[in-house]
Amino acid sequence: MNIQDLIRPTIKALKPYSSARDEFQGVTDNMVFLDANENPFENGVNRYPDPQQGKLKVMLSEIKDISTKNILLGNGSDEILDLIFRAFCEPNQDNIVILPPTYGMYEVLANLNAIGIKKVNLDDAFQPKVDDVLNVADINSKLLFICSPNNPSGNSFTSEAIEKMVSNFKGIVVIDEAYIDFSTEKSWLSRLNEFPNLIVTQTLSKAYAMAGIRLGICYASEEIIKVLNTIKPPYNINELTQKKAIELLNVKDLATNQIADILKERSALISELKAISYISKIYPTDANFVLVKVDDANKRYNQLIEKGIVIRNRTSQPGCENSLRLTVGTPKENEILIKTLLSISKS
Ligand SMILES: *Cc1c(COP(=O)(O)O)cnc(C)c1O
């Protein structure tokens, strides 16, 4: 597959903005920087941030065992997804394939960029119907979004199903691994070399406990990363975000320990949910949330709101009729949730 043929002509012809920090990258100690019209008085944020986030990428490359050349960072995964749309999808011509029920941003970004959407709903076990996915794609289907573990169902797709789609889809396949750190499945990162059309996205927003700094991570071939790099805003990751990410990633075993705690809490929560009379199904989960089917999702949602607990009502999503998505909280929060779920069971 030739990736160059998938890139929009406009993007191929684009000459990127060249920032002061792009044009001079040399020894930074003891140099006098008068090139970027910054305020010279030090306060920790008076200078523009590193446009290529060198230090942070080195840390991530060590954690994830991948070259920095295969990494692009975004202002949240949402910016990365938007860059992918703009690189590969021609407005009013191309389309994407999504597998509902799934993360809402794919559809929003397609609409925002005037890109068509082909939907192939997941089956009853929330697994992709692989042949239907491959059959629905046409020559203008540039992107296929695979969210695994999937939001809102929580399960991972089988590796056989994913491999068949990545191998046979004629465009770019984006595997959204926002919840991979909670999963028993292996990340597709280790297989990037095998599939030139594969993009894997991850985020610091979930397992790494940094939703507030907005840091999304994109892993792909050098060829794809280069394209996305030419179209990203020059200073897309601000200084505070880079600093905080480096600081927290440096705390030894922080994420590992918290993930273990959350998984333990998830098991406890699931066993307690089994005692709730109006919960008829607890879906298998590989993420930090649980999807449950109840008697009346709108009613239960409102009852919980009245008691001060906010969960996500997914009842309008395909295959999620009367389903609620519960994020695993602290032990205390989960206890409050269970108590409250029990207390409303008579009404
Ligand atoms: C939460 C989530 C993300 C993360 O988005 P950010 O913009 O990085 O916070 C991405 N994909 C899915 C499926 C998610 O649920």
The ligand as an SDF file (V2000), in Angstrom:
LIG
                    3D

 15 15  0  0  0  0  0  0  0  0999 V2000
  -11.2890    9.4660   26.7080 C   0  0  0  0  0  0  0  0  0  0  0  0
  -11.0480    8.9900   25.3160 C   0  0  0  0  0  0  0  0  0  0  0  0
  -10.0390    9.5550   24.5290 C   0  0  0  0  0  0  0  0  0  0  0  0
   -9.1610   10.6120   25.1140 C   0  0  0  0  0  0  0  0  0  0  0  0
   -9.2770   11.8120   24.5320 O   0  0  0  0  0  0  0  0  0  0  0  0
   -8.3030   12.9780   25.0190 P   0  0  0  0  0  0  0  0  0  0  0  0
   -8.6420   14.0410   24.0400 O   0  0  0  0  0  0  0  0  0  0  0  0
   -6.8830   12.4620   24.8500 O   0  0  0  0  0  0  0  0  0  0  0  0
   -8.5990   13.2840   26.4320 O   0  0  0  0  0  0  0  0  0  0  0  0
   -9.8340    9.0720   23.2650 C   0  0  0  0  0  0  0  0  0  0  0  0
  -10.5620    8.0610   22.7750 N   0  0  0  0  0  0  0  0  0  0  0  0
  -11.5190    7.4720   23.5060 C   0  0  0  0  0  0  0  0  0  0  0  0
  -12.2570    6.3330   22.9550 C   0  0  0  0  0  0  0  0  0  0  0  0
  -11.8030    7.9360   24.7870 C   0  0  0  0  0  0  0  0  0  0  0  0
  -12.7840    7.3660   25.4960 O   0  0  0  0  0  0  0  0  0  0  0  0
  1  2  1  0
  2  3  1  0
  2 14  2  0
  3  4  1  0
  3 10  2  0
  4  5  1  0
  5  6  1  0
  6  7  2  0
  6  8  1  0
  6  9  1  0
 10 11  1  0
 11 12  2  0
 12 13  1  0
 12 14  1  0
 14 15  1  0
M  END
$$$$
